[in-house]
Every structure is written in structure tokens, then in C-alpha cells.
Amino acid sequence: MALQGSIDESENKQMKEASMRSIQSFARVISDKHLQDLSELDATDVEDDDGTADTTDDTNHVDDVPVVRPFQHLDFLVRDWQDFKRSATLADKHADMKAYASEVLSTRKQQDLADTREQIHSCFASIRCVLLSHPGHAVTDLEYDGSIDEIDGRFLELLTSYLNTLFGPESLEPKTIHGVAVTSRELLVFIKSYAALFKEATIFPEAKTLLEATAEANNANMKDRALAKYKAEMQKKVGPRCSYVQPHHLTEHHRLCLLGSMTVFDMGAKMGRHSAILKVRQQLADEIVAEHARYVEVNAERDPYKNIEFYLVPATVALVLFVVRVVQDLLCFEDFGYDIPVYDCKHVSVTLSHLYWAIITFMCIVTLATGTLMADRLKAVMTVAKAAFLDQSAKPKTD
């Protein structure tokens, strides 16, 4: 993003400086490359970029641990450069640009200038100077019609080289803040936060106010990203097409998803006060707790054996019928001495057998339809019972 023509010339000097610093800070957030268009790079121009350093001075360390620089690229584009040798090649000119940038941005003896340069270096991953010669007097003529043929060849060579570098495949990269790529949805949050500041303020917001807005938007984006990560991972176990999961498996999966979600937040939420970051982190934890409760409830609704009484009652009836059949087979007397028997033991036995086998068959069909969940549950019950038995048997030995 270039800032040429972004200042209202009708403003006074103090208002211009405040406007420039605010617009520069806004530009850092919505663009991965920042272009400062200058006629000459001097200490004043470097001081102008101190506004951005002010907005990021509190974001370079979290708990005294160095973090990634918040912004990506800063180019100082110097116009009408006259110190190139006529015989210099393009490589020689690039070498002159690096030497000039190193000289101007090097540490100075004055403490304020040294602090400014140190802060600028801590804010941007790369800083360079681009020197462009004069495009030719024909371009400045009032009757210039925009013809490329009238532009000085040396200027075109430098401009072509810079544009190839600026828009080359190696230079095109996503916008990042503190090393974390910003999605289109997250960029919209940043823009809304800044637009709200400019809407509510009677003058351009101060750098510290912009920092707070940037940090708030960034932390909110990281919270949403971390929560989305948690939901996506939990959907793999408790999604619409998933079946019932054993509670201990779900708890372990939740623990891993929670750890991954918090890692995503901690890696991206590095702007602003540490207390503000912790506040948003707690909000994320609370939302994850609510989501976990919802997933547990959804999973419980899928438990085919949650209403175990529906299975115990038929099983009890079948068992009673079986016991009655065995007892009557052992004790039944078919002949009571009458011509017409009042009680047919064989028919009763067959009837009882048909009844409890019908119930057993129905229960088997239901069990097969619900898969192997009953077997898993029985294994879990047996494991718990075995552990309890071993604990009880170990107590007398220790006593």
C-alpha cells in the first residue's frame, strides 16, 4: 500500500502528522507490503515511521520471550535519485541501494534516533530502500501525453526491476500479523475495528488507540480460529454421521482437541497487553466448555442403551418364563385320574418355550442392529469390576 496523496493539504502541520501516523498504522494491518514514497530518505522520514513502532512496542515480547515481527515488508521508495554512475549496471545500482539503506537505517549515536531505528527493525521482517532516477524532463512537461517512449530508459530499467521484485512469484505471499496468515474473514474484523475508531473519533486516533484496536481484533480472530479448530476436530468423533462414542474415549478426544485449540490461540494471540490476552483466552476456554457439554449431550442421545430398562424388562420376563417352564416340567403330573385331562404339561412347556425364545430373538435382533456397542460396554463393565475386585483382594495383604 502506497500513501502518496493520502494527507489533506488543508490541515495544519500537527494534524497532518497525526493523520499520517494513523493512516500508516492502518496500512500496516491491511497490506503485507508498505511503500513509503519519498524525495529523499532522512532522519525525519525514519521518525515518521516511529508511529508504527509505537503501535507495536508492547508486542515484541510475551513473558520476555521473543516473538515473530508483527509486520512483513517496508520499502522506502526514493524518487529522483541522482547519485548513480552513468556506467553502473543494474546489479551495481542494487548494491548502492543496499548500502544506502544500511547507512540511513544504521544505529545512530543519538539515543532517540537509535531507539527509533531499533523499533522499526523490530516491527518489519524486511526493510529496503528503492532508488529511482528522474523519469526525464519530458514527463514533467505540461503537454506530456503519457507516452512510454519519452520516459528515460534508466528510470524504466529501475522501475521494471522493482515491479518484477514487488509482484514476482517469490514476493507474493498472504498477509500475516505476527507470522500468522490473516484470512479474508479475519481481515474484515480488522477493517471494521479500524473503521469504528475513525467513525467515533473527532480526530484521527492516536497510535496507542490503534494498537488496542489491532490487538482486540487480532485476539478475537485467534479466539474464533481456535474455537473453529476445536469444533472441526470434535466433529470427527461427534459429527452428524458419527455413531455413539464411549464416554472415556470422548473425554480423551476432548482433551486433545482442547490442547490443540489453545495452542492455535497462543501461537496467534501475541498483540496487546498480556492481561487482555488472558481475558480472551478465558473466554475461549468458557466457550469450549459449553461446546463440550453440547457434544456430550449429543453423544448421550445416541447411546442405544441409555434406557436400559427397555432391555431389562424383556430379559426378566424371558428368564421368568424359562424358570417356570423348568419347574413345571419337573413337577407336572399329566394324569389326574380323570378322563379329560385338565392340564396338558407338554403344551404348556412348548408355549412357555416359544414365548421366551421370541423375546430372546427380538433382543438379539435389536442388539445386532445397534452394532458392537453392547459388547464394548460389557467389556468396560468387566474391566471396572475386575479392577475393583483386585483392589479389594489387595487390601488384606497390605493390612
C-alpha positions in Angstrom: 0.0 0.0 0.0 1.4 3.4 -1.0 0.5 6.5 0.9 1.1 9.1 -1.8 -1.7 11.7 -1.6 -3.3 10.4 1.5 -3.0 13.6 3.5 -5.3 16.6 3.3 -3.1 19.6 2.5 -5.6 21.9 4.1 -4.8 20.5 7.6 -2.3 22.2 9.9 1.1 20.6 10.5 0.2 18.9 13.7 -3.0 17.5 12.2 -1.0 16.3 9.1 1.5 14.4 11.4 -1.3 12.8 13.3 -3.2 11.9 10.1 -0.1 10.4 8.5 0.8 8.3 11.6 -2.8 7.0 11.8 -3.1 6.1 8.1 0.4 4.4 8.2 -0.8 2.3 11.2 -4.0 1.4 9.4 -2.0 0.5 6.2 0.2 -1.9 8.2 -2.8 -4.0 9.1 -4.4 -4.4 5.6 -1.3 -4.8 3.5 1.6 -7.1 3.6 3.9 -4.5 1.9 4.1 -0.9 2.8 5.6 1.6 0.3 6.8 5.0 1.6 7.2 7.4 -1.3 9.9 10.0 -0.6 12.0 12.5 -2.4 14.9 11.8 0.0 15.3 9.4 2.9 16.5 11.2 6.0 16.1 11.1 9.8 12.7 12.9 9.6 11.2 10.2 7.3 12.5 7.5 9.6 11.0 9.3 12.6 7.6 9.4 10.8 7.6 5.6 10.8 8.2 5.7 14.5 4.4 5.9 14.8 4.2 2.3 13.7 6.9 1.4 16.1 4.8 2.9 18.9 1.9 0.7 18.0 4.0 -2.4 18.2 6.4 -1.6 21.0 4.4 -3.7 23.5 4.0 -6.6 21.2 7.6 -7.7 20.7 7.8 -9.9 23.8 5.4 -12.0 25.7 6.8 -13.1 29.1 10.3 -12.0 27.9 10.1 -14.5 25.0 11.0 -13.0 21.6 8.2 -13.4 19.0 7.9 -13.0 15.3 7.9 -9.5 13.9 4.4 -8.2 13.6 4.6 -6.8 10.0 6.2 -8.0 6.8 7.8 -5.6 4.4 8.7 -1.9 4.4 10.0 -0.2 1.2 11.3 3.3 1.2 10.9 4.5 -2.5 13.2 7.4 -3.1 12.4 9.5 -6.2 14.7 11.5 -8.5 17.9 9.8 -7.2 21.0 11.5 -8.9 23.9 9.6 -7.4 24.0 6.6 -9.8 27.1 6.4 -12.0 26.2 6.5 -15.7 28.2 3.4 -16.3 26.7 1.5 -13.4 24.9 -1.8 -14.2 21.6 -2.8 -12.6 23.4 -5.0 -10.2 25.7 -2.1 -9.2 22.6 0.1 -8.6 21.0 -2.6 -6.4 24.2 -2.7 -4.4 24.1 1.1 -4.0 20.5 0.8 -2.7 21.5 -1.8 0.0 24.5 0.4 1.0 22.3 3.5 1.2 19.6 1.7 3.3 22.3 0.3 5.6 23.7 3.7 6.1 20.5 5.6 6.8 18.9 2.9 9.0 22.1 2.1 10.9 22.2 2.8 14.7 23.0 6.4 15.5 24.7 7.9 18.5 21.6 10.0 19.4 19.5 7.8 21.7 16.1 8.9 20.2 17.3 8.1 16.7 18.8 4.8 17.8 15.6 3.8 19.6 13.5 4.6 16.5 15.6 2.5 14.2 15.7 -0.4 16.6 11.9 -0.3 16.9 11.4 -0.1 13.1 13.7 -3.1 12.7 11.7 -5.0 15.3 8.4 -4.3 13.5 9.2 -5.4 10.0 10.6 -8.7 8.7 12.4 -6.9 5.8 13.3 -3.2 5.2 14.9 -1.9 2.0 15.4 1.3 0.0 14.5 1.6 -3.6 16.2 4.4 -5.5 14.7 5.6 -8.7 16.3 8.1 -11.0 14.4 11.0 -12.6 12.0 9.8 -15.3 13.1 12.6 -17.7 12.2 16.2 -18.3 9.7 15.2 -20.9 7.5 13.6 -18.3 7.3 16.8 -16.3 6.2 18.8 -19.3 2.6 20.1 -19.2 2.0 18.7 -22.6 3.2 15.2 -21.8 0.7 12.7 -23.2 1.8 9.6 -21.2 3.9 8.1 -23.9 6.3 5.5 -22.6 8.8 6.2 -25.3 9.5 9.6 -23.8 10.4 8.2 -20.4 14.1 7.9 -19.6 15.4 4.4 -20.2 17.4 4.3 -16.9 14.2 5.1 -15.0 12.3 2.4 -16.8 15.0 -0.2 -16.1 14.9 0.5 -12.4 11.1 0.7 -12.3 10.7 -2.6 -14.2 13.2 -4.3 -11.9 11.3 -3.1 -8.8 7.9 -4.1 -10.1 9.2 -7.6 -11.0 10.5 -7.9 -7.5 7.4 -6.5 -5.9 4.9 -8.6 -7.9 7.1 -11.6 -8.6 6.1 -15.1 -7.6 8.6 -15.1 -4.8 7.2 -11.9 -3.3 3.5 -12.7 -3.4 2.5 -14.0 0.0 -0.5 -13.8 2.2 -0.9 -11.0 4.7 0.4 -12.1 8.1 0.4 -10.5 11.6 3.0 -11.9 13.9 3.6 -14.6 11.5 0.0 -15.8 11.4 -1.7 -15.7 8.0 -4.9 -13.5 8.0 -7.9 -14.9 6.3 -10.4 -12.7 4.4 -12.9 -13.1 7.2 -10.3 -12.1 9.8 -9.2 -9.1 7.7 -12.8 -7.9 7.7 -12.7 -7.9 11.5 -9.6 -5.7 11.4 -11.1 -3.3 8.9 -14.3 -3.0 11.0 -12.3 -2.3 14.2 -10.4 0.5 12.5 -13.4 1.9 10.7 -15.2 2.1 14.1 -12.2 4.1 15.5 -12.3 6.6 12.6 -16.1 6.9 12.9 -16.2 7.6 16.6 -13.2 9.8 16.9 -13.4 13.6 16.2 -9.8 13.5 15.1 -7.5 10.7 13.9 -7.0 8.1 16.6 -3.7 8.0 18.4 -1.2 5.2 17.8 -1.9 3.6 21.2 -5.6 3.5 20.4 -4.9 1.9 17.1 -2.7 -0.7 18.9 -5.6 -1.5 21.2 -8.0 -1.9 18.2 -5.4 -4.1 16.4 -4.8 -6.3 19.5 -8.5 -6.6 20.2 -9.3 -7.6 16.6 -6.3 -10.0 16.4 -7.2 -11.7 19.7 -10.8 -12.0 18.6 -9.8 -13.6 15.3 -7.5 -16.0 17.1 -10.3 -17.0 19.5 -12.6 -17.7 16.6 -10.0 -19.6 14.8 -9.1 -21.7 17.8 -12.8 -22.4 18.5 -13.4 -23.4 14.9 -10.4 -25.7 15.2 -11.9 -27.3 18.3 -15.3 -27.8 16.6 -13.8 -29.3 13.5 -11.8 -31.8 15.4 -14.7 -32.7 17.7 -17.0 -33.2 14.6 -14.7 -36.1 13.6 -16.0 -38.0 16.6 -19.4 -36.5 17.3 -20.4 -35.2 13.9 -23.8 -35.8 12.2 -22.6 -39.0 10.6 -20.9 -40.4 13.6 -22.2 -43.1 16.0 -22.1 -43.3 19.8 -18.6 -42.9 21.4 -17.7 -44.3 24.7 -17.5 -41.5 27.3 -13.9 -42.1 28.2 -12.9 -42.0 24.5 -14.9 -38.8 24.1 -13.2 -37.2 27.1 -9.7 -38.1 25.8 -10.6 -36.7 22.4 -11.9 -33.5 24.0 -8.6 -33.2 26.0 -6.5 -33.4 22.8 -8.8 -31.0 20.9 -8.7 -28.5 23.8 -4.9 -28.7 23.8 -4.7 -28.1 20.0 -7.2 -25.2 20.2 -5.3 -23.5 22.9 -2.1 -23.9 21.0 -3.6 -22.2 18.0 -4.7 -19.3 20.2 -1.4 -19.0 21.9 0.6 -19.0 18.6 -1.5 -16.2 17.2 -2.6 -14.0 20.1 0.6 -12.1 20.8 -0.6 -8.5 20.4 -1.6 -6.1 23.2 -1.4 -6.4 27.0 -0.9 -9.8 28.5 -3.9 -9.3 30.8 -6.1 -8.7 27.7 -4.8 -11.8 26.0 -5.5 -13.9 29.2 -9.0 -12.4 29.3 -9.8 -13.5 25.7 -8.1 -16.9 26.4 -10.5 -17.4 29.3 -13.4 -16.5 27.1 -12.2 -19.2 24.6 -12.0 -21.7 27.4 -15.5 -20.9 28.6 -16.9 -21.3 25.1 -15.1 -24.6 24.7 -16.6 -25.9 27.9 -20.1 -25.0 26.6 -19.3 -26.7 23.3 -18.0 -29.8 25.1 -21.2 -30.0 27.2 -23.2 -29.9 24.0 -21.2 -32.6 22.3 -21.5 -34.8 25.4 -25.3 -34.3 25.3 -25.5 -35.2 21.6 -23.4 -38.3 22.2 -25.5 -39.4 25.1 -28.6 -39.1 22.9 -27.0 -41.6 20.5 -26.4 -44.2 23.2 -28.6 -47.1 22.2 -28.6 -48.5 25.7 -29.2 -45.2 27.6 -32.7 -46.6 28.5 -31.5 -49.9 29.8 -34.9 -50.7 31.4 -36.3 -51.3 28.0 -33.9 -54.2 27.8 -34.1 -55.4 31.4 -37.8 -55.9 31.4 -38.0 -58.2 28.4 -34.9 -60.1 29.7 -36.5 -60.5 33.1 -39.8 -61.8 31.5 -37.8 -64.3 29.4 -35.9 -65.5 32.4 -39.1 -65.9 34.5 -40.7 -67.9 31.6 -37.7 -70.1 31.4 -37.7 -70.8 35.1 -41.5 -71.5 35.1 -41.1 -74.0 32.3 -38.2 -75.9 34.0 -40.2 -76.0 37.3 -43.4 -77.2 35.6 -41.5 -79.9 33.6 -40.1 -81.3 36.8 -43.2 -81.2 38.9 -46.1 -81.6 36.5 -48.3 -84.7 36.5 -50.2 -85.3 33.3 -52.8 -87.8 34.7 -55.1 -86.7 37.5 -57.3 -89.7 37.2 -60.0 -88.0 35.0 -61.0 -89.0 31.5 -60.4 -85.4 30.3 -57.0 -84.0 31.5 -57.4 -80.5 32.9 -53.8 -79.7 32.4 -51.5 -80.5 29.5 -47.9 -80.2 30.7 -46.4 -80.7 27.2 -48.4 -78.0 25.6 -47.7 -75.5 28.4 -44.0 -76.3 28.2 -43.9 -75.6 24.5 -45.9 -72.4 24.9 -43.5 -71.1 27.5 -40.6 -72.1 25.3 -42.0 -70.2 22.3 -42.6 -67.1 24.5 -39.1 -66.7 25.9 -37.4 -67.6 22.7 -39.5 -65.0 20.9 -38.3 -62.4 23.4 -34.7 -63.6 23.2 -34.8 -63.4 19.3 -36.2 -59.9 19.4 -33.5 -58.7 21.8 -30.8 -60.3 19.6 -32.2 -58.5 16.5 -32.0 -55.2 18.4 -28.5 -55.9 19.6 -27.2 -56.7 16.1 -28.9 -53.6 14.7 -27.0 -51.4 17.1 -23.6 -52.9 16.3 -21.0 -53.9 18.8 -21.7 -51.2 21.4 -23.2 -53.7 23.9 -20.0 -55.9 23.7 -17.9 -52.8 24.3 -20.0 -51.8 27.2 -19.8 -55.2 28.7 -16.0 -55.2 28.4 -15.9 -51.8 30.1 -18.1 -53.1 33.0 -15.9 -56.3 33.3 -12.8 -54.2 33.4 -14.1 -51.9 36.2 -15.4 -55.0 38.1 -12.0 -56.7 37.8 -10.2 -53.6 39.0 -12.5 -53.3 42.0 -12.0 -57.0 42.8 -8.2 -56.7 42.6 -8.3 -53.7 44.9 -10.4 -55.5 47.4 -8.1 -58.5 47.4 -5.0 -56.4 47.8 -6.2 -54.6 50.9 -5.9 -57.7 53.3 -2.3 -58.2 52.1 -1.3 -54.6 52.8 -3.1 -54.7 56.2 
